[in-house]
């Protein structure tokens, strides 16, 4: 059976993402940090441009984007501002997001991606003074609620699958 080809929408988004990765590599290469271009290409760029068949969909691409943009959304500095400026100049379809601020203002974690970003950012943002102790406690409570909802959904699916 022939494998399904990625949609035109996927291919366009993947090309834009690959360009964003290239911009990130160029900027990271100017820093004194040890950045492995091969690792970034193997982790982000290549899987987006040549995905394995089960991952040739926009949801899988969103996970790659999330992993890549986490640093560019959470860090600060001149190089971060330059990265977002270059993406805007090239009219790439990505916007800088403050997921933690969005979750705080909404009062709820809506997806696995948001959950992972809050888990990754919680301590760092509190230490950097981007969120207060009270906001960190609110986020911790939201993480707990999201985890309980996920457990409930899993249990419900399990119960339904065991019905005769």
N, C-alpha and C positions, 0 to 999 in steps of 0.2 A: 504494500500500500504506500503510495507516495506521501511524503511528509507535507504538512500544510506550511505554506510560505507566510512570512510575516506580512501583515497588512501594510498598505501604503502609509497609513497614519503612524503605525509603529516605525516604519523605516524613516520617515521624516523626523519623528521625535528622537529616534536613536542617533541619527546624523547630527542633530542639534546637540544632543547630550555628548557625543564624541567630541564635538567642537569645544564644548564647555570643559571637558576633561583636558583637551589639548591646551586650552587657555590656562587652566589650573596648573598643568605641568610646566608651562613656560614661566609662570609666576613663581611657582615653588622652586624651580631651578635657579632663580635669582637669590634665593634665601640661603642662609648658611646651614639650614637643616638638611639632614640626610634624607633625600627623597628618591625613591627608586622608581624611575620612569617605567621600567619593565613591570614592576608590581602594579602600578596604577593602570597600565594598559591591560594587563592580564585580569585585573580585578574589575575594572569598570568599562574601559573602551571596547575591548574585543568581545566580551559577552553581550554588549549592547548591539554591536554591528554584526556579529555572527552568532546569534544565540542558538543554543541547543533547542530542538523543536518544542519541548514542553515549556520553554521559557520565552518563546517568541510572541509575547503578548504584552500589552501595556501595563498590566499589573506587575509582572516581573520586572519590567523596565523601571517602574516606579520605585521598586525596592532598591535597584541599583542607584537610581538618582538620589534616593534618600540617604543611602550609605555615603555616596560621594559628597553631597551638599551639606551633610551634617557639620563637617569642619568649617565650610565656607559660611554657614549660617550662624555658627556658635562662636567662632573666633573673632578677634578684632585686630585692627592694625591697618597700616597703609596698604599692605599687599591684599588684604581682604576687600578693602574699598576699591582698589584697582581691578580686582577680579570681577566684582559686580558691575563696575563701570564698563569694562570690556564686553561683558555679556549684553549689557543694554545697548552699547554702540553697535554690536553685531546683530541686534534685534533677535536674540535667542529667547525662547519662550520660558525662561526661568526667572523667578523673583526671589529675592531674599526674604526669608520667612523667620519669624521668631516663634517657633512652635510652642515653646514654653509660655510665652506671653499670651498666645492665642488660647491655649488650654486654660490658663488662669482666668482670662476674661470670660470664657465660655462656661467654666466650672465643670468641665467634663472632658475625658479622653475619648475620642471617637473611633480610633483605629489602632491596629497593631503597630503601624508605623509611628503614630503619635506616642503610643505607649513606650516604644523603644527609645525614641528621642528624649522623652521626659526622664526615663531611667538613666540614659547616658549623660544628660545635662544637669540633673538636679543638684548634685554635690558641687560640680564645677561652677555653676551659675551662682550658687549661694556663696561659695568661697570668693568668687570674683566680685560679689556685691551687686550682681545683676538682679537678684531676687532677695527678698527679706527672709528672715527666719519663719515668719508667719506664712509667707507664700510657699516656702519649702514644705511646711507642715500641711498646707492645703493640697499641694501636689502629691505628697505622700499618701494622703487620704484618698485622692482621686486614683492613684495607682492601685491602692487596695480595692477600691470599688470596681475598677476595670478588671482586675484579676478575679474577683468574685463573680463578675458577670461572665467572664470567659469560662470559668469552672462550671457555672450553671449551664451555659450553652453546651459545653462538652458533655455534661451529665445528661442533659435533655436529649441530645443526639444519641448517646449511648443507650438510654432507656428506650427510645423509639426504635432503634435498630434491633433490640432484643425482643420486641413484641412479635408474637406469632403472625 
